[in-house]
């Protein structure tokens, strides 16, 4: 199960629409000027190439989790990063991801249906995993 490509795509859309700042993330330029901005919130950091939460990094290009300090910021992976089993990394992220989805649903007052219909092919093949992870929540009302 790998819902992370869908998670990352949706977070990218929310960054574009200014929703991340409404959710308490501070937008900052990447210190090395690499790609998109960083979105920082207590215990979390988002970049288009990765999501870090409480000492664990999901690295999007490799679709892997690492136990890693920050900095360096994504797309870099700390040289001392310890690869984690995917299931262990995802379990670590679950409280954050579920709270995030709840907050998005509360702000938007709608499900994800229209956004999930327009997923790029790389994320679309993981939609069933995303739905399984969030089954039962108001955010999972997409078909």
N, C-alpha and C positions, 0 to 999 in steps of 0.2 A: 504494500500500500504506500503510495507516494502522492499525497495531496498538495505537496509544496509548490509545484509549478502553477497550480490554480491560485494558491494563497499569494504567491509573489505577483502574479498577473493582477489580481484584484487589488492588492496593496498599491501597485503601480498606478492603477486607475484612480484610486482614492488620493494618491499623492497629486496626480494631475488635476483633480477636482477640488483640491484644498481641504479634503476631509481629514487628512492626517493631523493637520494643525488643530482642527476642532477636537480631535481625540487626544490632544495634549502633546503631540510630537513637535519639536522645534526643528525647523528646516535650517540646515547649515551647508555651506559649500564643502565639498570633499577637500580635506587638507592638501592632498596632492593634485587637486584639479582633475581628478579622474571621473569621467562620466557624469552621472546624475548626482544630485544633492544627497546629503545624509539627512535622515530624519531620526532625531534623538528623543528618547523619553526615558524616564527612570527605568533602569534595568533592561532597556531595549534599544536597538539601533537598526535602522533599515537603510539599505542601499539597493539599487537595482540588481546588484550581483550577490546580495546576501542579506540575511537576517540574523542578528545576534541577540540572544536573550539569556541573561543571567549565566554567562560563562560558556554558552554553547552557540556555535555559529553554524547556520545552514548556508552552505556555499552553493549558490545556484548553478554556476557553470559545471561543477562536478556532481551536483545532486547528492551531496554528502553532508553529514554533520560532523563537527569537530568540537572538542572541548578546547576553548581558545580564549585568551585574553584579547581585549581591544585596547589600544591599537596593536597592529596595523588594521586599518579599515578595509572592508571589502572594496575591490576584488581580491586584495591580498589576503593570504591566510598566514597567521603567525607561524614562524618556523618551528616552534615547539608545540604546535597544535596536535592534539591526540585524536585520531579518527575514532568516531563512535559508530556502533552498530546503528543502522538507520532507525530501527524500532525504538532504541533507547533515546536517540536524539529527538524523534518525534514525540515520544512520551514526555520528555523534558519540556517541549514547546506547548503541549496541549493546554495547560491552564492559560497561558498567554493568548493562544489562538482562539480559544473559546470565549474568553473575556473580550477580545478584540471583535470577534464576530457579533457578540451580543451588543457591544457598543455601537457598531456600524448599523445594525438592525434598528437600534433605538433612535439613532440620529436620522436615519433615512426613512424609517417607518414603512419599509418595503423589503421584499426578498431580493435575491440576487438574479432573478430570472433574466432580465434584459441583458445583464453583463455576462452571464454564463452562456448565453446564446452566441456571443461574439468572441468566444475564446480562440486564440490562435491555435493551430494544430498541435504544437508542442505541449500546450496546457490541456487542450481538449481531451487528449487520450488519458488524462488523469482525473477527469471530472467525476467518474464513478467513485474514485478514492476520496475525493473531497466531500462528495455527498455522504459517503459512508461515515466519514469522520464527524460530520456535523448533523447527522440524522436526528430529526426531532426538533431542531432549533428553527426559529422563524426565518433565519438566513438560508435554510436548506429547502425552502419551498419551491425552488426552481425545478422544472421537469426537463 
